[in-house]
Amino acid sequence: MSADDTVTPLFQGPSWNFNTLSRTHDAIEAIARDELGMDPYPTRLEVVSSEQMLDAYASTGMPLNYPHWSFGKRFAQQEMLYRKGFQQLALEIVINSDPSLCYIMEDNTMAAQATVIAHAAIGHNHFFRHNEVFRAWTEADTVLDELRHARSFVMECEKRHGRAAVEEVLDAAHTLFAHGVDRNRNAKHQDPAETRARLAERRRAARDEADELWLRTVPQQPEDSASNAEADERRAMGLPEENILMFLEHHAPLLAEWQRELLRIVRWFSTYFEPQRQTKLMNEGCATWTHFEIMTRLRDKGLIEDGAYLEFLDLHSMVVAQPTFDHQGYSGLNPYALGFAMMRDIVRICTEPTEEDTAWFPDIAGNGEPVATLRRAWAEFRDESFVRQFLSPKLIRDWRLFQLVDDRAAPEYVVGAIHDEAGYRDVRRALADQYDPAVLSPRIEVTGADLRGDRRLHLCHWVEDGQQLDPLEARRVLRHLGRLWGYDVSLVERDATTDAELFTFRSDEF
Amino acid sequence: MTIVDRRQNPTGRNLGNRQRFLDRAKSSLRQAVKENIRNRSIEDTTSSERVVIPSDDIQEPTFQRDAATGRRSGVLPGNREYQSGDTIARPSGQGGGGGSKASEDGDGEDSFAFTLSRDEFLDLLFEDLALPDMLAKKLKSVETTRMRRAGYTTSGPATRLNMVRSLRRSLVRRAALDRPGTAAVEELERELARLESGEIVPADGRARETRIEELRETLDRARRKRASVPFLDPIDLRYNRIEPQPEPIAQAVMFCLMDVSASMDEDMKGLAKRFFMLLHLFLARHYEQVEVVFIRHTQRAEEVDEQTFFEGRQTGGTIVSTALEEMLRVAAQRYPPDEYNIYVAQASDGDNLSRDVEICTRLLTEQILPMAQYMAYVEILPQRDRFSMAPRRESDLWRGYAPVAEANPGLAMRRIAEARDIFPVFRDLFRTEGASE
């Protein structure tokens, strides 16, 4: 444990240069690969100024992005918070591309840079490369190309069709950002060019067919085949469809090709972020556990000095702070804190299991392979299933987790399960449900598009637990949606269990 | 692994986006302000104003659940005393439920109203009225700097020490290093003293000497630790970071010249006053310091205070050039043009001695206009002309000034007949070049 006298630290003092950066990165990567068995993408460290960090931040963390006023809005907010000292800048931003881009800020001390490298360049990066969700949803080697395409395409459109016209489409698409993902299908990327060509072909065929019909037959159809045709149409459009953005991209009758491509771009961003939405807790937990483990090992080897380690601890404790629910600083569960705690807890279960652990986790308790177990968990789970699988009674006790039920029909909140024998499973289930992607945004489907009639687009919101839509926001979104669709839009709210109709929004009524 | 230094890349990648955002917010606000102007008295520029803007412009709506409906549950950390089945009262102010629905009907549903402060309102009001040459003058003027807060830093002068941040870091470090607190040491000392004086004996039945020995050792360790781990270490210190920001020299002087001879009645003076007020407000938006000089004239001119200027009575003939000369005298004495942005506003009914008009135009072209940023001449039409449809005979002064104004963009002239003319005139006068309506 104690440092060998011949070992010299990787760096001394707070200042850094490219030598210390590269030396430290190599030492960190060696520990990660040789001792922890991790396997991240190759890394490109990009040194940026704080101003540039703010920039990247506001463009949703992307190294390049298409121009849009909403990023400016975010930038203005972030800048205000930063300038007034309410908030520190994020220490790092990492992009799951191959090679991965890891932004580090020039103002940081060397100890902070080392932490960032271990956290992002190793922790997040390993997670990106191996987690099932990321592998299924994103293709790391095409990320940068897509971003470049998005930017140049949007700028080209602005030149050609004017900024207002482009913004109208983008604004509308942004409102449907959360509804641009194929949750149910295998989400492997389709080659955009291929899709484009296929669609164009399909449209041409449909047109020819219609011409043919018109020329050769008297347009007179027996009554009963109308409903058949309608069913065929629904099938052809793949209804019901949860991916509203994709539906509009393919089927909105009045959109021009460039507008459809804009929708596809926004849909690509939505898909890109989907894995991050589904694995926030694990991803941060993995990165935080990794930086803690690596920094501690560096200290034990004498590769970093106590002063630097102390600074690291300070940083670390800030990251994993978790105020309790009645604290004024409480703003929900901190994914860094809970993720880190769960990773540590898994290590504990693997190495020093109690009887309780053996009963709850028979397959991993005491297996003596904590790091391998973690790696497996990082690869195979997402937040929801991870919590369902690994949240232990001990952690529930340590964190004193409890479930609070808010039923608007009742006059008061009710405390559900708490950290006792009767409550562990319920708390765990409730917490896992909280991370379920289906719960994160309301379930809304396109159910019909009356192409033979008034071309009204029909949507349905399946209401779970009586949680209806915020009417004002819903109307705003529907108005945007109507602009894309080109005709009237209605949205029905139906109770998911009883199928009862609760409310209807119609865009021609507001 | 590769390292790329991006610091030399241009910053402000988002400035374009930021500008887009501001444009967007502004265009709707400006529209709303315009609506609002129609309904308010021009004197009332000081009260704040409720402005309704169509909310689509800067909103980013999404489908989201209404917290006032249905049943939801969440998991929270830090339970202290709750048992399963306990009930907790809802925090007040949240119980309304469905409140937003009530306001949903009718036209107003998709706009939201909010109150602009006076400053914000005026900013918008004057936004596109920037004075000509002002920018040029700004660039010419020597820049001063002003300090502004910008986050925290690890070094700085003692006066900028941020106590809260520093002590917070000190606390973390002391906790991490297990530095014993004063109370803990005192406790040990007390126990040792009482053991030594024989007041108490060790509770676990050990010999007193053993315990004393042990205590001494602990105490010694604690003291050494306290000595080696300082209460406040230089690495704890955090300073407010303050950065200088350049600011242009911001002072202006505004000369108000008015004819108070008998031909100007109270009504006409009232109109002139509103015009001056608006000009003053506008200048006050752009300069930190705006000084105002009031010069009234009949056949003689004198500098007076504001009250006398607007309310004092004087009778006599009209010689406009006296006012211009007085203005030049005051400027030469107190407001050198290289330190002040000079604006001149003149209000008159247009009467002047015919032979004086020539003197006036010469003064204007040779001395005043080269020195001033801008000069505005408003001619107040007498009451009897206000409803007449017949084209008005041009006044002496107007005829004299018109060629000057044509040759010189620094002079603008307009006629005002009643209160509601003032604002449009004012807008015309100071319209930013090239700005569209």
Interface residues (C-beta under 8 A of the other chain):
Chain A: P14 F18 L21 S22 H25 D26 E29 P42 T43 R44 L45 E46 V47 V48 S49 E51 Q52 L54 D55 A58 S59 P67 H68 W69 S70 F71 G72 K73 F75 A76 Y82 R83 K84 G85 Q88 P99 Y103 E106 A121 R163 D171 H174 T175 F177 A178 H179 G307 L310 E311 L313 D314 S317 Q322 P323 T324 F325 D326 H327 L333 W399 R400 L401 F402 Q403 L404 V405 D406 D407 R408 A409 P411 E412 Y413 V414 V415 G416 A417 I418 H419 D420 A422 G423 V427 A430 L431 Q434 S441 P442 I444 H461 V463 E464 D465 G466 Q467 Q468 L469 D470 P471 L472 E473 A474 R475 R476 V477 R479 H480 F510
Chain B: M1 T2 I3 V4 D5 R6 R7 N9 T11 G12 R13 N14 G16 N17 R18 Q19 R20 F21 L22 D23 R24 S55 D56 I58 Q59 E60 P61 T62 F63 Q64 R65 D66 A68 T69 G70 R71 R72 S73 G74 V75 L76 P77 G78 N79 R80 Y82 Q83 S84 G85 D86 T87 I88 A89 R90 G97 S100 K101 E104 E109 D110 R148 R149 A150 G151 Y152 T154 R169 V172 R173 A176 L177 I235 N240
